[in-house]
Structures are given as structure tokens and as C-alpha cells.
Amino acid sequence: MGLIPNLIGGTMKKILLFILIVLSFFVLDGCKRDKYTIALITDVGDIDDKSFNQGAWEGVLMYAEGKDVTYEYYKPTDQGTDEYLAAIDLAISNGAEIIITPGYLFEDTINIAQKQYPNVKFVLLDGSPEFVEGGTIEENTYSVLYAEEQSGYLAGYAIVKEGYRDLAFMGGMAVPPVVRFGYGFVLGADAAAQELDVNVNIKYGYVETFKEGPEVKSTAVALYNQGVEVVFACGGSIGQSVMSAASDANAKVIGVDVDQSSDSPTVITSAMKGLRESVAMALEAYFNGKWDTVGGKSVVLDASQNGVGLPMDTSRFENFTEEEYNALFKKMADGEIEINVDVDSFNDLDVVNTTISGY
């Protein structure tokens, strides 16, 4: 009688040990899969917005793929500092050592988080915690800004040289990067109009959203029905709605942030900024032990650093040539072209051959 319980006890111990080993495997494997060294947190929208978020995420992929480094993105439950901080907390609890935050909406959040987590690195695109009242930029934060006015200027100049005269700028919201794009676009179009001695009309406005939707498309449809030939769609996913309207109207679109030529045959060119490249460079600095070259700094990437430009290889120009583009870009990179967008409204822009009206 005493032998049978001992055998059962021994068997049960082996079974329990086996179960513990299996469970520990799954637990450890789960922890491993949940640890992501690189994190990207979106402000609004997803990483497939075919614009700003996607460009930043592609920068993560550009650096991380093929390397022994894990990465993940997080979408906050809502828009706001508390929600962004909660997403940062989650990312750090999942092992994040460096966090990419695309968008000026993160300025207040990073101003707080960089002090709460001094051992975590933060890369803020399109903004700086210094822009917050009383804000500072700490050694664990790298702020990347872009000369959107230059990219907008290139697009405006090119589209008038291409032969278009009735244009529209459709901004998502009147936030600084979008405004710089728009004002640069107007000034570039006017510069080309002066060179060609022609007159250009630009309808200028904002749709108060960065998301595609029927109301955005309706606005674009109305613009095309009024004779607009090309709309510069500057605001995240709104471009998708504008492209749909352009397709129906047999009209054209200028994309923004990244090369959007593959999104629709209506995209004639895109006013780009080096999102992918700047994210990849920041990650490379961190993982190569060179964070001290970027940490605690705010930089503005412009033409002199190839931080902005048009994707001439995929642009659908028929008249505006690569030679013209290269000559214009060189003047911009060399500082020969100065773009003043420090004005209160588009009505204050110094234009000669361009008529600007709201909608």
C-alpha cells in the first residue's frame, strides 16, 4: 500500500514538472516577443496613412529590418497628452529604449516624458519640446524639423512651369508645418509665374482634419468643378479623398510628405521631406553609440541637407525637366532662394503674378 502512493506521487511530480517547463517556455517566449527596443507612437491616424506616419514608420523599417533589433508601433486610445503618455508608458514597459513620435502634437508630451524617463531616448519629428511654454530639450531628446516651405516652393514652381494656372492648396489643419508647405507653394508658383510672365490663380484653405472622408472629397470635387486643375493635398490621409475626386474629374494632385505617386495616377508629384531618412539616421546614431551627436539638439533639415525635395524619378511631368529642377534645387541649397513665410495669413504673402482667394 505504501508503494502505490509513492509511485503516484513520483508520477505527479514529473507531470507537474513537465507542465511548469511548458508554461515557463510560453511565458518566457511571450516576454521575448513583447519586448520591442524601438517604438513608434502615432498622434492621429495609422502607420498606413500613406503620409507622415507611414513615412516615419518606413524609417524604422529602413533601419531595423535585417538587424537584430525589435520594433513595434503604438496607436494611442485618443488624442491628448495623457493618452500619449500612456502609450509611452506601455512602450517602455514593453522594452522600448528609443521612441519615435511623429508630429508637433507630441511637444508637450515629450517635454514631460524626457524628464520622467531620462534613460529612454526620444526622437520628435516636426516639433520640439522647447516650443512648449517653459519647455526644454534634454540630452535624451532629438528634435527634427523640416523646411516645408522649401518643399512647397519646389512643388509650386514646378507645377506652374509644367503649364498649370488654376491651382488650389488644401491643408488639413493650419498647424505650422502645413502652413509652411502652403505659403512656400504660393511663393514658388508666383516665382515661376513671374519668370513666364503669366498669371496664376490659387484657391487656399483648410479642411480641419487629417483624415480622409466624404466631406473632404466634396470640397475637392467643388474645387475641380470651379476649374481648379491641380490640388496640393497637404494633410495626412486627406490626400486619398482628393485623389478620388481628381480621378473623377480627370484632374491632378500634388502629394505631400512622402512620394505618393504609387497611390494614384492623378499624383503628378509630391512635396517631400526626408522622414524615412531622418528616422533611420537617428536610430543609427543611437545604436552605433553616437547619440551624443544628436541628443539635446533641434535641427532643421532643408535642401542643403537633402531634407526636402520632389521625387523626379516618379513625377509625371511632361514639360518641367530634371535639368530645371536640379538648377532650382541647387539655388535653394546654396541659399540663393530665400523664402519668407513669417506672415500672419496668406493674404500677407508678397506675390506679384498670383491671385489668392479662400474657399
Secondary structure, DSSP 8 states (H G I E B T S, - for coil): --HHHHHHHHHHHHHHHHHHHHHHHHHHHHHHHT--SEEEE-SSS-TTSSSHHHHHHHHHHHHHTTSS--EEEE--SSSSHHHHHHHHHHHHHTT-SEEEEESGGGHHHHHHHHHH-TTSEEEEES--GGGSTT----TTEEEEEE-HHHHHHHHHHHHHHHT--EEEEEESS--HHHHHHHHHHHHHHHHHHHHHT--EEEEEEE-S-SS--HHHHHHHHHHHHTT--EEEEESTTHHHHHHHHHHHHT-EEEEEES--GGG-TTEEEEEEE-HHHHHHHHHHHHHTT-GGGTTTEEEEE-GGGT-EE--TTT---SSS-HHHHHHHHHHHHTT-S-----SSSGGGS--SSEEEEE-
